[in-house]
Amino acid sequence: MKIYHSVDDFQKLRYGVVTSGTFDGVHIGHQRILERLKEIAEKNKGETVVITFWPHPRLVLYPEDNSLQILNTFEEKAELLKQQGIQHLLRIPFTKEFSQISSQEFIDHILVNKIGTKKLVIGYDHRFGKNREGSFEQLKLNGPQYGFEVEEIPRQDIDDIGVSSTKIRKALLEGDIETATHFLGRPYSISGRVIKGDKLGRVLGFPTANVDIDSHHKLIPAEGIYAVMVCHGSDCYGGMLYIGNRPTVGGTKRSIEVNIFNFDKDIYGESLTLKILAPIRKDSHFADLEALKQQLFADKESALKILKEKKLI
C-alpha cells in the first residue's frame, strides 16, 4: 500500500475507486465499505483509494474539548487498511483552513483532478466539505458532470450489524472487551514504548514492562487486569496487562504495565503492541504486598486459561 501525506504527492489514476472518512477503528462497518471498494476495483481493473483526515477533525475544530479518545493512531490505522488490501492511502492534513473548503472544491480539486475518481463509495450518513454541506445527493448530482459514479452503502447494511466507533469506545471504557472485539473484528490493541518503572513487579515475582502509550489521545480501556497477547517485533507472547493507579502502594498516576509470560529480555526503549483478549478482574486495593502477590498468581492462572481456550498458547 502506498501512503501519501499530501494531495500534491498523489499521481492521478486511470480508474480510482475511492472512499473517504476518518475510519477510526477500521471496524466491521468500515470493512464492509472496503470490501465493496475492492469488488468494484477488481471488476473494472481499477485501484482502491482511501482518503482519511489527520488529526481527527474533532480535535482541530473543538480543541478545548478533550473528551474524544481515538481508537487508532494514524500508524495503526494505516497498518489495518493495508491488511484490508487497500492500495492507496491519502492522508489529508486536517486544519481549520481545510475545514473551510466547499464540498464543490473537494469534488473538483481532490476527487476529480488529483485522484482520478471513477467510482466513489460512501457510508449512508457521509457528509463532507465546509459545515458538512456535501451529501450523497449532491455527489450523485455532480457525478455525471465530472465523470464518476457514486454508490452509497445502504443504511440497513450498517445498522444490521449495529456498529459504530462510538459504541466501541463506550464498550472499552466499560471494560466490555467482548463487545469491542466483536465490533472491531479483532482484539483492540494499544502500542507504546517500554520505559523504566520502580521494579515493584520484579520484587513480587512478576516483572513487568511499563508501557508509555504512543498518543495521549489514544483510548485506554477501563482499569483492571486483562489477558493479552504481547507482540515484540515479529514475536508474540501471552501475558497479563495491568491498567490502574496501583492503590495497594498508594499510587496516584495511571500505570500501564504488562507481565510477559516466558520472556526475559531487556527491552527498555523498544516498542510493544498489546492485544487485549479478555478481562480478568477489576483493579483492587489489597491489605499488603503478600496479598497482592497471591492474587497475581491467581490472575496468571486465569490469563493462561483464557490463552489456552483461544488456542493462543
Secondary structure, DSSP 8 states (H G I E B T S, - for coil): -EEESSGGG----SSEEEEES--TT--HHHHHHHHHHHHHHHHHT-EEEEEEEES-HHHHH-TT-----BS--HHHHHHHHHHTT-SEEEEEE--TTGGGS-HHHIIIIIIIIII-EEEEEE-TT--BSGGG-B-HHHHHHHHHHHT-EEEE--HHHHHTTT--HHHHHHHHHTT-HHHHHHHHTS-EEEEEEEE----HHHHHT---EEEEES-TTB----SEEEEEEEEETTEEEEEEEEEE--GGGT--S-EEEEEETT-----TT-EEEEEEEEEEE-----SSHHHHHHHHHHHHHHHHHHHHHTT--
